Amino acid sequence: MKLSTATMLAAAAAISSPAYAFAPQSNAAIRAVPSSSSVLFSTMADSGVPPASAEATTVEDELIPTNLPSDVGMDYVPLATMLASGQLAEADQFTRDALIVIAGSKEKGRDFVYWTEVKNMPATDLATIERLWNKFSKGKFGYTVQKKKWKQSKGDFETFCRKIGWTTTDGEVERKKRWFGASEFIYDVKKAPEGHLPLTSALRGTSLIKKILEHPVWDNDDWKKEP
């Protein structure tokens, strides 16, 4: 079953309300446990958390899929609706909240994911999330795009951040983009670099995002298969 974007827009505002978040907005960013690589992203310590919303961007009118498999009972129609209606900041937040659930972290009473829990994330759910990001960004956003950029960067996190637009400059000083205040990240399909979204916090090191990009679900193209 598929619904038109126009049919779902009326529900989008309700979907993007805090009631749909799986973690408090104040602790929304998925955090990694400390690692020796934390110095690579040390400037993120002052970057705050992502915005709860951003101005919707224009996306092409497409049918919203409703057959969105989950091994843990997650409802991904809200994510599909946010992406289809251009609510990329809300979709970005939903994705981080979803990872907290599918990794089993929420059941343990935590609102963040340990990098060691990435292996618990069902391939079914990650594939569903990826297909939606891929579909509504025309292949511009998603973890598989970020994995490609990671390979191009030869595993160098600083180079990776530059490639996907997670850095900026203050004069001659390069730094990571900030989430607090007016977010410096780009919630616009047309303006953002490839791989810019979804965001993964590296506040306490880079192990979390590395493990997500190394998940076996990305080892082949089976994730692309529609259910």
N, C-alpha and C positions, 0 to 999 in steps of 0.2 A: 504493500500500500504506500502511495506517495501523496503528499499534500502540496498545494501550491504555496509559494512564498507569501502571496497576498493573504491566503487563508490563515497562515500562522502568525502574521505580524501582530494581530491583535493580542495574541498570547505572549508575545515577546517581552513586553514590559513587565508582566507578572513573573515570567520565567527568570528575568534578570534581577529580581528582588533578592534580598539577603536570605529569604526562606529557602532558596534553591542552593545555597552554598553549603558545602559539607564541612567547612572549617570557618571559624570567625575571621572576618575581614582583617582584623588587626594582626592575625598570625597566618595570613593567607599563603604566603610564599612557601613552597615546599622546601624544607631545609635539609641539608646533608650533615652527617656527623663530621666532626673535625677530621682533617686529613693533612698530610704533609704538603698538599698542593694548595692549601687555603690561601697562601700568600699571593697566588696568581690572581685572585679575585678579591683582594683585601679591601679595595675601595667600595665593594658592595656593602660593607658593614654600615655605611652611611646612606645607603640608597633607599631605605624604607621598604614599603610594600607596594605592589601594583595597584593602579586605580581600580575602583569597583566598577567604573563604567567609563566610556569614552564616546565621543560623537560617532554615530553610525556612519559607515562608509558605503558607497554605492557598490552593489554587487549585481551581477546579472540575475534576472529572475529565473529560478530553477525550481523544479519539484523537490520537495523535502522528503527524503526517505524516512519511513517509519519502521522498517524491518532492520533494526540495529542491534545485532546480537551482543549479549553480555553473559559471561559465565558467573557473574556475581549478582545479577538482577539489577544492574544499573539501567536507568532510562536515559538514552542519549538523544531523544527527540529535542529536549531543550538545547543541547549543544548544536544540533543540526539547524534549529531555528535561529539561534544567535548568529551562526556563521552565514546562513542564507540571508539574514536581514542586515548584515554588515556590522553587527555588534561584536567587534573583535576583542575588545577588552573584556567583555563579559564572557565570551567564549574561552578566552585565555584563562580567566579565573576558574571557570567551570572545569577546564581540563586539569588544572592543578588539583582542584578539589577531588576530581574523579580519581586521580592517581593515588591520593590518600586512601580512598575507599578500596580500590582494586588491589592495592598492595597489602591490605589487611591492617594498615596503621590505625585507621579509625576504630576498628574493633578493639584495639589495644589501648584506646583512650588517648591517642596522640593525634595532633593535627599537622604532623609532618612525616616525611618518609625517610627512613634510613636507606642509604645506598645498598645495604645488604638485603633489603626487602624487594628490590627491583625484580629479582628472579621470581618472586611470587606473583607478579603482575600477569594475568592471563593474556595469552597471545590474542585470544578472541577480542577482548576489550581494547587492547592497544591497536589492533587492526581496525576496529570500528572507529575509534578516535582518529586514526590516521587517514582513513578513507574520507571522513568528513572534512578534515582540514585540507586534504589534497583536492577534493572535489570543488569546494567553494572558494579556493584560492587559485584554481586552475593550475595546480601543481607547484605553487610558489611557497607554501608554508607546510610545515609538518616535520616530524622527527626524521623521516627518511631523507628529506631535503637537508636537514641539519647534519645527518650522518655523512652525506656526500660532501658537504662543506668541511666536516671534520677530517675526512680522508684527504681532501685537497690541502688542508692545513698541516698534514703529516703529524697529527696529534698534538700540535702546539695550540694551547688554549687561547693565548693572546691573539694569534693569527686568526683562529676560528672566530673569536669575538669581532674582529675587524671585518671579516668576510660577511657576517650576518647582521652587521650594523648595531652591535651591542656596545660600541665605544663611541666617544665623541672627544672633542678637544676644547680646552679652555686656554686660548692663546696658543702656546706651543706645547702645552701639557696634555697628553692623552690620558683619558680616564674612562671608566665604565659608566654607561648611562644610568641615571637615577630614576627611581620609582616615586620618590616622595614629591609633594607639591604637584606641579605640572609635570606629568610623566614625560620623559624624553624618548620613550619608545614610540614606535610608529604603528598605529592601529589602522592602517590603510593598505589595502591590497595593492593599489597602484603605486604608492610611494615607498613602501618598505622594501628592503633588499630581500633576496631569496633567503629563506630559512630564518627570517627575523622572529617568527612566531611558530609555536608557543614558547613562552619564556619559562626557564627553569632557574630557580635561585641557586647561585653558587656562593651564597653568603658564608657557608662554613666549609668550602672546598669544592672541588670539581668532580668528585667521585660520583655524585648522583647523576649528573647529566651524562657522564661517560658511560655509566652502567645502563642508562636508558637507551643510549645510542648503540650499545653493544648487545641489547636484548636479542635473543634468537629469532624473534618474529621478523626482524629486518634482514635475515640471512638470505631470503629469497623473496619473490614477488607474490607469494600466496596471499599476503595481506590485501592485495588489490582486488581479490575475488569478491564480487558482490554476493550476499547470502541469497 
